[in-house]
Amino acid sequence: GADLVVVASHNGFDVDRKMAARVKGIDVILTGHTHDAIPTAVKVGDTLLVAPGSHGKFLARLDLEVKDKRVARFGFRLIPVLADAIAPDPEMAALIDRIRAPHAAELSRVVGHTKGLLSRRGNFNGTFDDLICQAMLSERDAEIALSPGFRWGAALAPGEAITTEAIFNQTAITYPNTYRTEMTGAMLRDILEDVADNLFHPDPYYRQGGDMVRVGGLSFAIDPAKPIGSRLGDLTLTRTGKPLDAGRSYVVSGWASVNEATQGPPIWEVVTNHVAKIREVNLPDSKTVRVIGG
């Protein structure tokens, strides 16, 4: 048999932690999907869980001493990857430059600038998410915008230029169509409740990772500890201040639908057009989500 069993997993940290408690014989789980950067190796029974984050921010080093097909000792650390402190490999840098060359001019094209931080890492919202929702509301003439709870994409500091590459970094997927459709208030609530259960179900095996769907034009309160169907409350249209009407239809725009029949322009085009019009992104403080409960 094997001296060591290592699992490379894309389940998410909470799922892998439960799996480690239930499945015997796994020595190490390299856990991903939820983009957690955990500075220590987490031990569950005889299994070590290692979570090195995302986007090449850290290099994870795990040293193991194996005796009689068991981990006798281990050492772990996260090593920050600092661009100004690490010299690029010349051969790899040349390869990247050669591949980028035909696209460099378009990727570096400045569409606008941001006055504040643009990031996407909160469990419920982020400023880049707010910008994407703002773009859909404006460019697709919608009352409500829905944006997936993705965790990828590099942040932009205040004052930085917003290039087409920066927008691609937040939106580049193979199912990018930005739909415009109608949904009733009841449908919208059901969607939000379903996504919330995917995140906060008490059994990790029912969680699929990612973050809460981002919303534009709508605000709500959420109690993660409650059961499905009762987590959300106070759903309100931000433009009018009126409660979401379960029986009324609303014009909704969103993207990243896996439905092959989805029609609409790619999301990067929607965001690019919006930023090009406003030139300077200056987002108000987000008040779309209020977390309640213990």
C-alpha positions, 0 to 999 in steps of 0.5 A: 500500500501507499506510504502516504495518502494525499487528497487534492480537493475542491470541496471547500474547507468545511466539507473537507473538515467533515470528510476528514472526520468521517473517512479514515486513512487520509493523511493530508488534504490540500483543500481548495474552492473556498479560497481560505488562507489558513496559517496553520495546518488544521488537524482533524483526527490523523488528517492534516488540512492545508488551505493555501489561499488563492491567486498565488498570494502564498506558497504553502510549505508542508514538511512531513516525517513519515514512519511506518506509513504514518505522519510522525511529525510535520511542519507547515507555513504559508510563505507570502508571494511578494511581487517586488521581492521575488524575481520572475523566472526569465524563461517563464516571463518571456513565454507570458510576454509572447502569449500576451503580445497580440492582446497587450494593447487591448488589455492595457486600455484604460476605461476609467478610474476608481476613487475607492477600493474595488475588491471582491472578498466579503461573504455578502458583498464587495465593491467590485460586485457593487460596480457589476450590479450597478452596470447591469442596472444601468446598461440592461435597464433593470430594476434588480441585479443579481451577480454570483458570489464569486471569490476570484479577481484582483482588487484595485486600490483607490486611484488606480486605473480600471483597464479592460484586463481588470474587468476581465479579471472579475468577469472572464467565464465561459458562460458570460451572457447578461440576461434580462428577464422578469421574476416575481418577488416570490421567485427572487426570495426563493433564489436568495433563500436557496443560495443562503442555504447553500452557504449556511446549512448546518451540515457542511455536505450540503454547502457548495462553496462560494459566497452569497449572491450579490444584489443591486437595487434590492436590500435585505436582512439575513439571519444565517442561523435560521433554517431555509425559508426563514433566513431572509427578511425586510426585502426592499427596493432601494430605489423606492424604499418599498417592500418587495411584492411577492406577486409582482414581476420585476425586471431582473438582470444577471449573469453566469447562468448555466442555462445554455439558452441564456441570451445577452451581451457578455458581462465584461462588455456590460461593465466596460460600457458602464465604466466608460460612460461614468469614467470615475467609479465612486461607489456609495457605502453598500447597504444592501445586506444587514446580518442579524442574529447570533 
